[in-house]
Amino acid sequence: MINTCDVLVIGGGPAGATAARFLAKQNYKVLLVQKSFTFEKPCGGGVVLKAFDEFALDKTKISHHINTIKFVAPSHFGADITLGTEPLAIVDRREFDDYLRALAQKEGAEVIEGTFKSYDGQLAHIQSNETELRIQAKYIIAADGVNSAVRRAVTGGVPKRVLTLYAKVEQPLSGTCEFWFGKNIAPGYYAWSFVHHKGAHIGLACRDGLNAQKYFKDFCIKTGLNPVPKARGYYIPIWKDDLYRKDNILFVGDAAGQVSPFTYEGIYYAMRSALYAVEAIVDGDLNKYKDLWQKNLKKRFQAMELLQTLLLRWDWMIERVVRLLNNPKVHQAALRFWSGKSTPKSAMQIIRKVISLITQKT
Ligand SMILES: Cc1cc2nc3c(=O)[nH]c(=O)nc-3n(C[C@H](O)[C@H](O)[C@H](O)COP(=O)(O)OP(=O)(O)OC[C@H]3O[C@@H](n4cnc5c(N)ncnc54)[C@H](O)[C@@H]3O)c2cc1C
């Protein structure tokens, strides 16, 4: 039997659930297919608090409000960064994703447990329990994450990505979120620890993916995590700005590689990309999705990409920057940039800014 709907959304994480919610709100007949209702996305669970206001989300879903984060330089010098008006919210991903899907359901989306298997250009094949469903939809939203089966089915590939190692531990390093930098910690990236209600989530990504396990073990030993927890490998996309649409399929969130370089925040951007896709569908102009995304986010992602390249390449550079964050002016400028309040600069302006930053007195 063939089922029909206006929009088939594959993947019920932040991107898919948000798209389903706002399309259903506009009276579209939406089918949201989520592989597993008990899946918990490996994640730090850090979301900018403003997301709760922008998307009218229930703040009781926040397990911790983080007002100060800690940056640790290669020398182990630590800087506490007060987030001021931009605190970070910590969510439990299983509960948060469940909640987002419930919001979609409340607006009228049909939400089922099922797995996207293939697409023949007309029909999407979904395996739901013992039943194989064939779905004909006017539009498809691919929101099935970094290993996107939809992306593989229609383009033959997945987003460029980096391997991260991730574990849940019972002992938090501290009551906050910590970011550890340096070539002996996680070359080109960083290690992190985010406090959670049952301890902490910790992880790292590093350029030297082959030795990731060794870096992870060293990080745990350095921070006193004993015994070293068993880490799970998981990919994070590396943003390439390379895929928005293929025919009637829009790619959003991790499936489109839309994780911010440098900070590796993906939850908020997945939800924003969903909104742009919804607007494009509602306006009947699918190219509008790419236009909206690029107009609102591209400069910011480019700036983050450049900053990652400049700041995380050399230990002396990151050492200098972490120390400078104690300077109130630098601290405020960094916060304005991170929160999106200051306009991203051109590549040249960013390079000039970084040079003036590292040559000034601490
Ligand atoms: C270790 C780690 C830590 C991270 N920490 C943070 C953080 O602290 N803050 C932050 O903002 N970002 C973080 N991220 C990134 C963030 O998790 C993602 O960017 C975000 O979840 C993207 O949302 P999404 O909806 O696009 O994809 P996902 O959250 O991956 O959701 C995709 C959904 O699709 C489902 N699915 C997959 N395949 C199929 C299929 N074939 N059929 C049906 N359903 C399918 C999956 O079960 C999943 O629920 C982290 C990522 C990792 C790996």
The ligand as an SDF file (V2000), in Angstrom:
LIG
                    3D

 53 58  0  0  0  0  0  0  0  0999 V2000
   29.9880   13.6670   20.9880 C   0  0  0  0  0  0  0  0  0  0  0  0
   29.1620   14.8200   20.4860 C   0  0  0  0  0  0  0  0  0  0  0  0
   28.9190   15.9200   21.3090 C   0  0  0  0  0  0  0  0  0  0  0  0
   28.1470   16.9860   20.8430 C   0  0  0  0  0  0  0  0  0  0  0  0
   27.8690   18.0320   21.6960 N   0  0  0  0  0  0  0  0  0  0  0  0
   27.0880   19.0530   21.2790 C   0  0  0  0  0  0  0  0  0  0  0  0
   26.6940   20.0910   22.1760 C   0  0  0  0  0  0  0  0  0  0  0  0
   27.0140   20.0890   23.3560 O   0  0  0  0  0  0  0  0  0  0  0  0
   25.9190   21.0940   21.6880 N   0  0  0  0  0  0  0  0  0  0  0  0
   25.5020   21.1400   20.3910 C   0  0  0  0  0  0  0  0  0  0  0  0
   24.8060   22.0810   19.9980 O   0  0  0  0  0  0  0  0  0  0  0  0
   25.8400   20.1420   19.5370 N   0  0  0  0  0  0  0  0  0  0  0  0
   26.5890   19.1060   19.9470 C   0  0  0  0  0  0  0  0  0  0  0  0
   26.8740   18.0720   19.0900 N   0  0  0  0  0  0  0  0  0  0  0  0
   26.3040   18.0980   17.7240 C   0  0  0  0  0  0  0  0  0  0  0  0
   24.8150   17.7740   17.7980 C   0  0  0  0  0  0  0  0  0  0  0  0
   24.6340   16.5870   18.5170 O   0  0  0  0  0  0  0  0  0  0  0  0
   24.2180   17.6380   16.3960 C   0  0  0  0  0  0  0  0  0  0  0  0
   24.7070   18.6800   15.5830 O   0  0  0  0  0  0  0  0  0  0  0  0
   22.6990   17.6920   16.4380 C   0  0  0  0  0  0  0  0  0  0  0  0
   22.1900   16.6030   17.1500 O   0  0  0  0  0  0  0  0  0  0  0  0
   22.1430   17.6740   15.0010 C   0  0  0  0  0  0  0  0  0  0  0  0
   20.7550   17.4810   15.0070 O   0  0  0  0  0  0  0  0  0  0  0  0
   20.0400   16.7290   13.8030 P   0  0  0  0  0  0  0  0  0  0  0  0
   18.6090   16.7070   14.1190 O   0  0  0  0  0  0  0  0  0  0  0  0
   20.5170   17.2920   12.5260 O   0  0  0  0  0  0  0  0  0  0  0  0
   20.6540   15.2570   13.8410 O   0  0  0  0  0  0  0  0  0  0  0  0
   20.5500   14.1530   14.9760 P   0  0  0  0  0  0  0  0  0  0  0  0
   20.4210   14.7710   16.2990 O   0  0  0  0  0  0  0  0  0  0  0  0
   21.6700   13.2110   14.7360 O   0  0  0  0  0  0  0  0  0  0  0  0
   19.1610   13.4360   14.6760 O   0  0  0  0  0  0  0  0  0  0  0  0
   19.0110   12.5620   13.5890 C   0  0  0  0  0  0  0  0  0  0  0  0
   17.9400   11.5610   13.9620 C   0  0  0  0  0  0  0  0  0  0  0  0
   17.6740   10.7420   12.8150 O   0  0  0  0  0  0  0  0  0  0  0  0
   17.4930    9.4130   13.2320 C   0  0  0  0  0  0  0  0  0  0  0  0
   17.8450    8.5560   12.1000 N   0  0  0  0  0  0  0  0  0  0  0  0
   19.0850    8.2240   11.6610 C   0  0  0  0  0  0  0  0  0  0  0  0
   18.9890    7.4330   10.5740 N   0  0  0  0  0  0  0  0  0  0  0  0
   17.6640    7.2670   10.3430 C   0  0  0  0  0  0  0  0  0  0  0  0
   16.9380    6.5480    9.3490 C   0  0  0  0  0  0  0  0  0  0  0  0
   17.5620    5.8300    8.3930 N   0  0  0  0  0  0  0  0  0  0  0  0
   15.5880    6.5770    9.3950 N   0  0  0  0  0  0  0  0  0  0  0  0
   14.9390    7.2800   10.3530 C   0  0  0  0  0  0  0  0  0  0  0  0
   15.5930    7.9810   11.3200 N   0  0  0  0  0  0  0  0  0  0  0  0
   16.9310    7.9790   11.2940 C   0  0  0  0  0  0  0  0  0  0  0  0
   18.4330    9.2470   14.4210 C   0  0  0  0  0  0  0  0  0  0  0  0
   17.9760    8.2150   15.2640 O   0  0  0  0  0  0  0  0  0  0  0  0
   18.3720   10.6250   15.0800 C   0  0  0  0  0  0  0  0  0  0  0  0
   17.4300   10.6770   16.1190 O   0  0  0  0  0  0  0  0  0  0  0  0
   27.6370   16.9780   19.5260 C   0  0  0  0  0  0  0  0  0  0  0  0
   27.8650   15.8840   18.7030 C   0  0  0  0  0  0  0  0  0  0  0  0
   28.6140   14.8020   19.1780 C   0  0  0  0  0  0  0  0  0  0  0  0
   28.8340   13.6160   18.2880 C   0  0  0  0  0  0  0  0  0  0  0  0
  1  2  1  0
  2  3  1  0
  2 52  2  0
  3  4  2  0
  4  5  1  0
  4 50  1  0
  5  6  2  0
  6  7  1  0
  6 13  1  0
  7  8  2  0
  7  9  1  0
  9 10  1  0
 10 11  2  0
 10 12  1  0
 12 13  2  0
 13 14  1  0
 14 15  1  0
 14 50  1  0
 15 16  1  0
 16 17  1  0
 16 18  1  0
 18 19  1  0
 18 20  1  0
 20 21  1  0
 20 22  1  0
 22 23  1  0
 23 24  1  0
 24 25  2  0
 24 26  1  0
 24 27  1  0
 27 28  1  0
 28 29  2  0
 28 30  1  0
 28 31  1  0
 31 32  1  0
 32 33  1  0
 33 34  1  0
 33 48  1  0
 34 35  1  0
 35 36  1  0
 35 46  1  0
 36 37  1  0
 36 45  1  0
 37 38  2  0
 38 39  1  0
 39 40  1  0
 39 45  2  0
 40 41  1  0
 40 42  2  0
 42 43  1  0
 43 44  2  0
 44 45  1  0
 46 47  1  0
 46 48  1  0
 48 49  1  0
 50 51  2  0
 51 52  1  0
 52 53  1  0
M  END
$$$$
